[in-house]
Every structure is written in C-alpha cells, then in structure tokens.
Amino acid sequence: MKIIMLGAPGAGKGTQAKKIAAKYGIPHISTGDIFRANIKEGTELGRKAKEYMDQGLLVPDELTCDLVVDRISQPDASNGYVLDGFPRTIPQAEALTKALEARGEKIDYAIDVTVPDENIVSRMSGRRACLKCGATYHLVYNPPKKEGVCDNCGAELVLRDDDKPETVQKRLNVYHAQTQPLIDYYSKAGVLFSVDGTQDIDKVFADIVAKLG
C-alpha cells in the first residue's frame, strides 16, 4: 500500500501518517528524515543535498526524488510506505510518477487532510514550546500544569516564531500556491480521497482506515 499524505502545515497529516504506518506495518517516510539520515551517513546523495542546504537553498526536485526513490527501495518498504512531505509540487509529483512507473509501481492512495486556514492559524498559535527540554504544549488541547512553565523541567514556555499567526499564514499561502495543485493532480489520477481534519485525531484516523480497508 503506497500512500501520499497531503494537507496544509498544521493539518495533522504527520500524526495520521505515523498512525497509518503503525497499523499497516509500513514505514512512515518524511523527506526531512531522509535528508538527515543521508547527511549523517555521508552518502553521495546526502553530500549533494547538504551543499544546497548549507547555502540556504531548496534541494532540487530531481535530487529530492532520487533520495525518496532510494529510500522506498529499502527492504522495509517492500509492502508499501506512507510519504509525508513529498511531493510538494507538480514537478516533484511527475518525477515520482515517472520513477515509480520505471519500477512497475504506482501510488495507491493520496490522502488529503483538510482543515480551514483559520483553524490552522488558531491551532498553531496556541502551541508553546520549551526550548530547554524540547517538550511541546497547546494552550487548549494540552496545556501545561502551570501557565507558561514546562511540566518537565520548569523552564519558560515560548511561542516559536514558526507558530506566530503571521508566519503560519505565510506558510499557508505558499502551500496553497505550490501544493494545492497536487490535489487536482492526484484527483485526476483517481487515487485521491479527503478526510475532515477538524475532527478528533482518532475520528480522522477511523475515517482514513474506513477508506483504506
């Protein structure tokens, strides 16, 4: 079962990807993890990716696709995988389709976790992080025992720049411009289905499982 997760930043697709991977015994593959693993292991692809990242540049589509294809060729992905964070653009999707066709394979499902922008902005702006121990909280869904203080180590909790409303809105604008067209791409391919990401995490997962079977 080869699955792609789609959805705006903060829609909860990473959480659902992990749950799908655990239930069906397939790896959850995030592009960030692939980059880090290849750089750490000093592979040729990792060295190439690091050159771009060190300059603050995006890793080119072709190289990103090569890294993903290399990862899905590993033995643990022989029964399928959940791709999270790739593809992000139409050229990446086309490169992936081409690479899979060369292996006689195709994507089985593209799952779009839909959440309105205003929900995402309020979700993300409610996050608080402890910079000392890395613990994360949410003012509504997972508040600390004492306001503004980490339960684990007692350090001050902060609203990260990434989670500020103006930053979140910028990221959403980029998502709509670049990634939204993938919804049409996979819809035309006949593999797309959407789930309502505003529901409880377990309900979202139950909806996904009902479709996957």
Secondary structure, 3 states (H helix, E strand, C coil): CEEEEECCCCCCHHHHHHHHHHHHCCCEEEHHHHHHHHHHHCCHHHHHHHHHHHCCCCCCHHHHHHHHHHHHCCHHHCCCEEEECCCCCHHHHHHHHHHHHHCCCCCCEEEEEECCHHHHHHHHHCEEEECCCCCEEECCCECCCECCECCCCCCEEECCHHHCHHHHHHHHHHHHHHCCHHHHHHHHCCCEEEEECCCCHHHHHHHHHHHHC
